[in-house]
Amino acid sequence: MLTSVPPVTRALIIVCVAMFGIELAVGGELIAYLALWPIGTPPAYTGALGFQPWQVITYGFLHSGFGHLAFNMLALYMFGKDIEQAIGSQRFFNLYFVSVIAAGITQLVFAAVAGGAPYPTVGASGGVFGVLLAFAVFFPRRIIMLLIPPIPMPARVLVLIYGLLELYLGVTGTQQGVAHFAHLGGMLGAWLLITYWRSLPPARRG
């Protein structure tokens, strides 16, 4: 199945699955070093180094469980391959990692404002939500069939609903343990990058 998937999307899926296997093998060691910890987290709290700049990227390759991994990889497979084919592998690579970094920075800001005990953030969801936003931009009228409930709707409507739902859940705190503002940060990062691309003169596009 992956042989028909464009190279960057395929590589991201393979790396995330491989990292999950390593997580299962080594346990909390990977979380301590590579998950995204709030700025100022004491090293003794994590048993490692506390917050480190590389975590703004590496957290996006870790997952909290098989369901978390499966949902993100399915979404990346469904939407990533079409976006990579539409904008090219280099731009897709940039889009994905800008979304991951923007999501990570948003989560750090939220953690600093919210306070409380430090906890690690993991998951490719920031990148996936950026890809989902890009899908709505490039294929706004593409009909997507939801799994639960099984309702078809245009991509732009689905993304709008997702965005509003994430904002509601983040503000109200009704779904603990999910980085809703990080998801919104991933969408914002993708939107800003696409807006920048569209502002370039035609001669510089490619």
Buried (B, 14 or more C-beta within 10 A) or exposed (E): EEEEBBEBBBBBBEEBBEBBEBBEEEEEEBBBBBBBBBEEBEEEBBEBEBBBEEBBBBBBBBBBEEEBBEBBBEBBBBBBBBBBEBBBBEBBBBBBBBBBBBBBBBBBBBBEEEEEEBBBBBBBBBBBBBBBBBBBBBBEEBEBEEEEEEEEBBBBBBBEEBBEEBBEBBEEEEEEEBBBBBBBBBBBBBBEBBEEBEEEEEEEEE
